Amino acid sequence: MSIDHHRVLAPHTIRFCPLCGAPLAPEPVPPDHREQQVCTRCRFIFFLNPKVVAAT
């Protein structure tokens, strides 16, 4: 038996906080106020597309 399902990591598939298990809700997040999934209990921000940054 072969299962050929692909799991997609997208905003509509992420529903619960990985830290506390509470529901996530879309909210604008500073500094650019782009909408991200934010935990309704612990305020954890689930960034789906974090940018790589290096500083010297």
C-alpha positions as CSV (number, residue, x, y, z in Angstrom):
1,M,0.0,0.0,0.0
2,S,1.5,3.3,-1.1
3,I,0.3,6.6,0.2
4,D,1.2,9.5,-2.1
5,H,0.0,12.4,0.0
6,H,2.2,15.5,0.3
7,R,2.0,17.6,3.4
8,V,2.1,21.3,2.7
9,L,3.4,23.8,5.2
10,A,1.2,26.8,4.5
11,P,-0.7,29.4,6.6
12,H,-4.0,27.5,6.2
13,T,-2.5,24.2,7.3
14,I,-0.9,25.5,10.6
15,R,-3.7,25.7,13.1
16,F,-2.2,25.2,16.6
17,C,0.8,26.6,18.5
18,P,3.8,24.2,18.6
19,L,4.7,25.5,22.1
20,C,1.4,25.5,24.1
21,G,-1.2,23.9,21.7
22,A,-3.6,26.9,21.6
23,P,-5.2,28.0,18.4
24,L,-3.2,30.3,16.0
25,A,-4.8,33.4,14.5
26,P,-3.5,35.6,11.6
27,E,-2.3,39.0,12.8
28,P,-0.1,41.7,11.4
29,V,3.4,41.5,13.0
30,P,5.8,44.5,13.3
31,P,8.0,45.9,11.8
32,D,6.5,45.5,8.4
33,H,3.0,44.4,9.6
34,R,2.9,41.4,7.4
35,E,0.2,38.9,8.5
36,Q,1.7,35.9,10.4
37,Q,0.1,33.1,12.5
38,V,0.2,34.2,16.1
39,C,-0.7,32.1,19.2
40,T,-3.8,33.3,20.9
41,R,-2.4,32.3,24.3
42,C,1.4,32.6,24.5
43,R,1.8,35.1,21.6
44,F,4.4,32.8,19.8
45,I,4.8,34.0,16.2
46,F,4.9,31.1,13.6
47,F,7.0,32.5,10.8
48,L,6.6,30.4,7.7
49,N,9.2,32.3,5.6
50,P,11.9,33.5,7.9
51,K,14.7,35.4,6.1
52,V,18.3,34.4,6.7
53,V,20.2,37.4,8.2
54,A,23.9,37.7,9.0
55,A,25.6,40.6,10.8
56,T,29.2,41.5,11.3
